[in-house]
């Protein structure tokens, strides 16, 4: 399962997200440019917990990549 994080702007934000994932016991394969590739799908309850945690810091979770600007930003950051 992939999660896309909207409004992620720096490595400090990345560190916060990693801390929150670890605190919730969520494991991931990769985390690059606002995209987290999880080891397992999240339960509805875990999605809600993670979403609430991210919203406290102005981050928004997306469970599908539909935002064109996010794709452009990732392309730019990965060049």
N, CA, C and O atoms as a GROMACS GRO file, in nm:
protein
  316
    1UNK      N    1   0.084  -0.117   0.000
    1UNK     CA    2   0.000   0.000   0.000
    1UNK      C    3   0.089   0.123   0.000
    1UNK      O    4   0.189   0.129   0.072
    2UNK      N    5   0.052   0.221  -0.081
    2UNK     CA    6   0.125   0.347  -0.084
    2UNK      C    7   0.040   0.458  -0.024
    2UNK      O    8  -0.081   0.464  -0.044
    3UNK      N    9   0.108   0.544   0.049
    3UNK     CA   10   0.045   0.663   0.105
    3UNK      C   11   0.120   0.784   0.050
    3UNK      O   12   0.243   0.786   0.046
    4UNK      N   13   0.046   0.883   0.008
    4UNK     CA   14   0.103   1.007  -0.044
    4UNK      C   15   0.077   1.116   0.058
    4UNK      O   16  -0.034   1.131   0.109
    5UNK      N   17   0.182   1.194   0.089
    5UNK     CA   18   0.170   1.299   0.190
    5UNK      C   19   0.173   1.434   0.121
    5UNK      O   20   0.270   1.471   0.056
    6UNK      N   21   0.065   1.507   0.137
    6UNK     CA   22   0.052   1.639   0.079
    6UNK      C   23   0.106   1.742   0.178
    6UNK      O   24   0.088   1.727   0.299
    7UNK      N   25   0.170   1.844   0.128
    7UNK     CA   26   0.226   1.956   0.206
    7UNK      C   27   0.358   1.921   0.274
    7UNK      O   28   0.399   1.991   0.367
    8UNK      N   29   0.424   1.818   0.233
    8UNK     CA   30   0.554   1.782   0.290
    8UNK      C   31   0.662   1.864   0.221
    8UNK      O   32   0.679   1.854   0.099
    9UNK      N   33   0.735   1.946   0.297
    9UNK     CA   34   0.824   2.041   0.233
    9UNK      C   35   0.972   2.028   0.268
    9UNK      O   36   1.056   2.089   0.202
   10UNK      N   37   1.007   1.950   0.371
   10UNK     CA   38   1.149   1.944   0.408
   10UNK      C   39   1.183   1.812   0.478
   10UNK      O   40   1.095   1.732   0.508
   11UNK      N   41   1.312   1.792   0.503
   11UNK     CA   42   1.357   1.670   0.571
   11UNK      C   43   1.312   1.665   0.717
   11UNK      O   44   1.297   1.556   0.772
   12UNK      N   45   1.291   1.779   0.778
   12UNK     CA   46   1.240   1.782   0.915
   12UNK      C   47   1.102   1.719   0.920
   12UNK      O   48   1.069   1.646   1.014
   13UNK      N   49   1.022   1.749   0.821
   13UNK     CA   50   0.889   1.690   0.812
   13UNK      C   51   0.900   1.539   0.795
   13UNK      O   52   0.824   1.463   0.854
   14UNK      N   53   0.996   1.496   0.715
   14UNK     CA   54   1.019   1.354   0.692
   14UNK      C   55   1.052   1.284   0.824
   14UNK      O   56   1.001   1.175   0.852
   15UNK      N   57   1.136   1.346   0.904
   15UNK     CA   58   1.174   1.289   1.034
   15UNK      C   59   1.053   1.275   1.125
   15UNK      O   60   1.037   1.175   1.194
   16UNK      N   61   0.968   1.377   1.125
   16UNK     CA   62   0.846   1.372   1.205
   16UNK      C   63   0.757   1.256   1.161
   16UNK      O   64   0.706   1.181   1.244
   17UNK      N   65   0.739   1.241   1.031
   17UNK     CA   66   0.653   1.134   0.977
   17UNK      C   67   0.708   0.998   1.017
   17UNK      O   68   0.632   0.910   1.057
   18UNK      N   69   0.838   0.979   1.006
   18UNK     CA   70   0.900   0.852   1.044
   18UNK      C   71   0.875   0.823   1.192
   18UNK      O   72   0.843   0.711   1.229
   19UNK      N   73   0.891   0.926   1.276
   19UNK     CA   74   0.867   0.909   1.419
   19UNK      C   75   0.723   0.866   1.445
   19UNK      O   76   0.698   0.778   1.527
   20UNK      N   77   0.629   0.928   1.378
   20UNK     CA   78   0.488   0.894   1.395
   20UNK      C   79   0.459   0.752   1.346
   20UNK      O   80   0.384   0.678   1.411
   21UNK      N   81   0.516   0.713   1.234
   21UNK     CA   82   0.498   0.577   1.183
   21UNK      C   83   0.548   0.475   1.285
   21UNK      O   84   0.480   0.377   1.316
   22UNK      N   85   0.668   0.500   1.337
   22UNK     CA   86   0.726   0.409   1.436
   22UNK      C   87   0.640   0.405   1.562
   22UNK      O   88   0.619   0.297   1.619
   23UNK      N   89   0.592   0.520   1.607
   23UNK     CA   90   0.509   0.527   1.726
   23UNK      C   91   0.379   0.449   1.712
   23UNK      O   92   0.326   0.396   1.810
   24UNK      N   93   0.328   0.442   1.590
   24UNK     CA   94   0.204   0.368   1.565
   24UNK      C   95   0.231   0.223   1.527
   24UNK      O   96   0.138   0.145   1.506
   25UNK      N   97   0.359   0.186   1.517
   25UNK     CA   98   0.394   0.048   1.482
   25UNK      C   99   0.371   0.016   1.336
   25UNK      O  100   0.347  -0.100   1.301
   26UNK      N  101   0.379   0.117   1.250
   26UNK     CA  102   0.357   0.099   1.106
   26UNK      C  103   0.493   0.085   1.039
   26UNK      O  104   0.578   0.174   1.050
   27UNK      N  105   0.514  -0.026   0.970
   27UNK     CA  106   0.641  -0.049   0.902
   27UNK      C  107   0.628  -0.015   0.754
   27UNK      O  108   0.521  -0.029   0.694
   28UNK      N  109   0.739   0.028   0.696
   28UNK     CA  110   0.739   0.068   0.556
   28UNK      C  111   0.865   0.017   0.487
   28UNK      O  112   0.968  -0.007   0.550
   29UNK      N  113   0.854   0.001   0.355
   29UNK     CA  114   0.968  -0.039   0.274
   29UNK      C  115   1.053   0.082   0.236
   29UNK      O  116   1.174   0.083   0.258
   30UNK      N  117   0.988   0.183   0.180
   30UNK     CA  118   1.059   0.303   0.136
   30UNK      C  119   0.977   0.427   0.170
   30UNK      O  120   0.855   0.421   0.187
   31UNK      N  121   1.048   0.539   0.181
   31UNK     CA  122   0.984   0.668   0.205
   31UNK      C  123   1.066   0.770   0.128
   31UNK      O  124   1.176   0.807   0.168
   32UNK      N  125   1.012   0.815   0.016
   32UNK     CA  126   1.088   0.904  -0.071
   32UNK      C  127   0.994   1.007  -0.132
   32UNK      O  128   0.890   0.971  -0.187
   33UNK      N  129   1.030   1.133  -0.123
   33UNK     CA  130   0.957   1.243  -0.187
   33UNK      C  131   0.808   1.244  -0.155
   33UNK      O  132   0.726   1.264  -0.244
   34UNK      N  133   0.774   1.222  -0.031
   34UNK     CA  134   0.635   1.228   0.010
   34UNK      C  135   0.552   1.106  -0.022
   34UNK      O  136   0.430   1.109  -0.012
   35UNK      N  137   0.618   0.998  -0.060
   35UNK     CA  138   0.548   0.872  -0.088
   35UNK      C  139   0.602   0.764   0.003
   35UNK      O  140   0.722   0.738   0.006
   36UNK      N  141   0.512   0.702   0.078
   36UNK     CA  142   0.550   0.595   0.169
   36UNK      C  143   0.495   0.464   0.114
   36UNK      O  144   0.376   0.451   0.089
   37UNK      N  145   0.584   0.368   0.094
   37UNK     CA  146   0.543   0.235   0.050
   37UNK      C  147   0.541   0.146   0.174
   37UNK      O  148   0.645   0.106   0.225
   38UNK      N  149   0.420   0.115   0.221
   38UNK     CA  150   0.404   0.037   0.344
   38UNK      C  151   0.425  -0.111   0.320
   38UNK      O  152   0.402  -0.162   0.210
   39UNK      N  153   0.467  -0.181   0.424
   39UNK     CA  154   0.484  -0.326   0.418
   39UNK      C  155   0.348  -0.394   0.406
   39UNK      O  156   0.330  -0.487   0.327
   40UNK      N  157   0.252  -0.345   0.485
   40UNK     CA  158   0.117  -0.403   0.485
   40UNK      C  159   0.013  -0.293   0.471
   40UNK      O  160   0.041  -0.176   0.500
   41UNK      N  161  -0.105  -0.330   0.426
   41UNK     CA  162  -0.215  -0.235   0.421
   41UNK      C  163  -0.254  -0.195   0.563
   41UNK      O  164  -0.242  -0.274   0.657
   42UNK      N  165  -0.299  -0.072   0.577
   42UNK     CA  166  -0.342  -0.023   0.708
   42UNK      C  167  -0.489  -0.055   0.731
   42UNK      O  168  -0.571  -0.054   0.639
   43UNK      N  169  -0.520  -0.083   0.855
   43UNK     CA  170  -0.661  -0.100   0.892
   43UNK      C  171  -0.725   0.038   0.890
   43UNK      O  172  -0.656   0.140   0.888
   44UNK      N  173  -0.855   0.040   0.890
   44UNK     CA  174  -0.927   0.168   0.892
   44UNK      C  175  -0.890   0.248   1.016
   44UNK      O  176  -0.875   0.370   1.009
   45UNK      N  177  -0.878   0.181   1.129
   45UNK     CA  178  -0.843   0.248   1.254
   45UNK      C  179  -0.703   0.309   1.247
   45UNK      O  180  -0.682   0.422   1.291
   46UNK      N  181  -0.606   0.234   1.191
   46UNK     CA  182  -0.470   0.285   1.178
   46UNK      C  183  -0.463   0.402   1.080
   46UNK      O  184  -0.387   0.497   1.102
   47UNK      N  185  -0.541   0.396   0.973
   47UNK     CA  186  -0.546   0.508   0.879
   47UNK      C  187  -0.593   0.634   0.950
   47UNK      O  188  -0.536   0.742   0.934
   48UNK      N  189  -0.697   0.618   1.030
   48UNK     CA  190  -0.753   0.733   1.101
   48UNK      C  191  -0.653   0.790   1.201
   48UNK      O  192  -0.637   0.912   1.210
   49UNK      N  193  -0.584   0.703   1.276
   49UNK     CA  194  -0.484   0.749   1.373
   49UNK      C  195  -0.372   0.826   1.303
   49UNK      O  196  -0.333   0.934   1.347
   50UNK      N  197  -0.322   0.769   1.194
   50UNK     CA  198  -0.213   0.833   1.120
   50UNK      C  199  -0.261   0.964   1.060
   50UNK      O  200  -0.189   1.064   1.066
   51UNK      N  201  -0.378   0.966   1.004
   51UNK     CA  202  -0.432   1.087   0.944
   51UNK      C  203  -0.447   1.199   1.048
   51UNK      O  204  -0.410   1.313   1.021
   52UNK      N  205  -0.501   1.167   1.165
   52UNK     CA  206  -0.516   1.267   1.271
   52UNK      C  207  -0.380   1.320   1.317
   52UNK      O  208  -0.364   1.439   1.342
   53UNK      N  209  -0.284   1.230   1.328
   53UNK     CA  210  -0.150   1.268   1.368
   53UNK      C  211  -0.087   1.366   1.268
   53UNK      O  212  -0.025   1.465   1.306
   54UNK      N  213  -0.104   1.337   1.139
   54UNK     CA  214  -0.046   1.421   1.035
   54UNK      C  215  -0.116   1.557   1.027
   54UNK      O  216  -0.050   1.659   1.004
   55UNK      N  217  -0.246   1.559   1.046
   55UNK     CA  218  -0.322   1.685   1.038
   55UNK      C  219  -0.279   1.785   1.143
   55UNK      O  220  -0.288   1.906   1.121
   56UNK      N  221  -0.233   1.738   1.257
   56UNK     CA  222  -0.186   1.828   1.363
   56UNK      C  223  -0.074   1.918   1.314
   56UNK      O  224  -0.054   2.028   1.365
   57UNK      N  225   0.000   1.871   1.214
   57UNK     CA  226   0.116   1.944   1.162
   57UNK      C  227   0.094   1.994   1.020
   57UNK      O  228   0.190   2.026   0.949
   58UNK      N  229  -0.031   2.000   0.978
   58UNK     CA  230  -0.062   2.056   0.847
   58UNK      C  231  -0.038   1.963   0.731
   58UNK      O  232  -0.035   2.007   0.616
   59UNK      N  233  -0.019   1.835   0.759
   59UNK     CA  234   0.003   1.738   0.652
   59UNK      C  235  -0.127   1.666   0.621
   59UNK      O  236  -0.211   1.647   0.709
   60UNK      N  237  -0.142   1.626   0.497
   60UNK     CA  238  -0.262   1.556   0.455
   60UNK      C  239  -0.224   1.426   0.386
   60UNK      O  240  -0.136   1.423   0.300
   61UNK      N  241  -0.291   1.319   0.425
   61UNK     CA  242  -0.265   1.189   0.364
   61UNK      C  243  -0.357   1.167   0.246
   61UNK      O  244  -0.475   1.203   0.250
   62UNK      N  245  -0.303   1.109   0.142
   62UNK     CA  246  -0.380   1.067   0.026
   62UNK      C  247  -0.348   0.919   0.004
   62UNK      O  248  -0.233   0.877   0.018
   63UNK      N  249  -0.449   0.844  -0.028
   63UNK     CA  250  -0.428   0.702  -0.050
   63UNK      C  251  -0.429   0.666  -0.198
   63UNK      O  252  -0.425   0.549  -0.235
   64UNK      N  253  -0.436   0.770  -0.283
   64UNK     CA  254  -0.419   0.753  -0.427
   64UNK      C  255  -0.354   0.880  -0.480
   64UNK      O  256  -0.376   0.989  -0.426
   65UNK      N  257  -0.276   0.866  -0.582
   65UNK     CA  258  -0.202   0.981  -0.636
   65UNK      C  259  -0.286   1.049  -0.744
   65UNK      O  260  -0.276   1.016  -0.862
   66UNK      N  261  -0.368   1.143  -0.701
   66UNK     CA  262  -0.453   1.213  -0.796
   66UNK      C  263  -0.415   1.360  -0.811
   66UNK      O  264  -0.462   1.427  -0.903
   67UNK      N  265  -0.333   1.408  -0.725
   67UNK     CA  266  -0.296   1.549  -0.724
   67UNK      C  267  -0.181   1.573  -0.822
   67UNK      O  268  -0.068   1.529  -0.799
   68UNK      N  269  -0.209   1.642  -0.931
   68UNK     CA  270  -0.110   1.666  -1.035
   68UNK      C  271   0.010   1.743  -0.981
   68UNK      O  272   0.124   1.712  -1.017
   69UNK      N  273  -0.013   1.841  -0.897
   69UNK     CA  274   0.099   1.918  -0.843
   69UNK      C  275   0.193   1.832  -0.759
   69UNK      O  276   0.314   1.854  -0.762
   70UNK      N  277   0.140   1.736  -0.686
   70UNK     CA  278   0.225   1.648  -0.607
   70UNK      C  279   0.315   1.566  -0.698
   70UNK      O  280   0.433   1.545  -0.668
   71UNK      N  281   0.261   1.519  -0.808
   71UNK     CA  282   0.343   1.441  -0.903
   71UNK      C  283   0.452   1.527  -0.965
   71UNK      O  284   0.565   1.482  -0.982
   72UNK      N  285   0.418   1.650  -0.997
   72UNK     CA  286   0.518   1.740  -1.056
   72UNK      C  287   0.628   1.770  -0.955
   72UNK      O  288   0.746   1.768  -0.989
   73UNK      N  289   0.590   1.797  -0.829
   73UNK     CA  290   0.689   1.824  -0.724
   73UNK      C  291   0.783   1.706  -0.706
   73UNK      O  292   0.904   1.725  -0.697
   74UNK      N  293   0.728   1.585  -0.701
   74UNK     CA  294   0.812   1.466  -0.685
   74UNK      C  295   0.907   1.449  -0.802
   74UNK      O  296   1.023   1.414  -0.783
   75UNK      N  297   0.858   1.475  -0.923
   75UNK     CA  298   0.943   1.466  -1.042
   75UNK      C  299   1.056   1.565  -1.034
   75UNK      O  300   1.170   1.533  -1.067
   76UNK      N  301   1.026   1.687  -0.990
   76UNK     CA  302   1.127   1.790  -0.978
   76UNK      C  303   1.231   1.755  -0.871
   76UNK      O  304   1.351   1.774  -0.893
   77UNK      N  305   1.187   1.704  -0.756
   77UNK     CA  306   1.278   1.670  -0.648
   77UNK      C  307   1.364   1.549  -0.679
   77UNK      O  308   1.472   1.535  -0.621
   78UNK      N  309   1.319   1.462  -0.768
   78UNK     CA  310   1.393   1.340  -0.800
   78UNK      C  311   1.484   1.354  -0.921
   78UNK      O  312   1.544   1.255  -0.963
   79UNK      N  313   1.496   1.472  -0.977
   79UNK     CA  314   1.578   1.485  -1.098
   79UNK      C  315   1.724   1.489  -1.067
   79UNK      O  316   1.806   1.500  -1.158
   0.00000   0.00000   0.00000
